[in-house]
């Protein structure tokens, strides 16, 4: 079995096994439908929510906040990660605060963001950026620090300035690590969007989860969770495909114009 087939068949096999166990548990009555709907019941409810309910409009709001937050995180984390990797004084000054930022739960930041920014989309986008920031900056730092110094020195000997080194040597070589962090951060941004909608308002899937919870609508909760999972998986797969395409293109010979 080649690598591509394994990447497709392995997660499908796991999903089939989970669904089989889930169906067996619910069919045998080991867990009440009040707590865990059967796969068929969930599929029916999800289809109704998507085709006749407000699921898609709420999902679009959550996805928009996640993507905007990811973009904001990229614009901050990637340049800052490069500076940390290249300038020792930036590393000493900034790294402790980057590490300390992970000690503060996202839900604890939400009330502060409401006070500073207000309710709605903007604070949710900021919270998504905070959730996405850490994996992006860590992988950027690691990717830049692991660059082969002999290649960089060869570029300097050939007369390349800092910008040419960055664009033609450092960026292509560090790109796989940077994109791996971006992929993880984009996936985490979905969680940030839902947490933000729980605590700071909005009309996304977080609000829909709240409404279903208050109505004690267990199938509705699972249906919304399924949409969140699908969004996260879709973003992860798209980023993986983009990373593979970019890496493949980087392997081709380049002609400097």
Beta strands, then each sheet from edge to edge (+ up, - down):
end
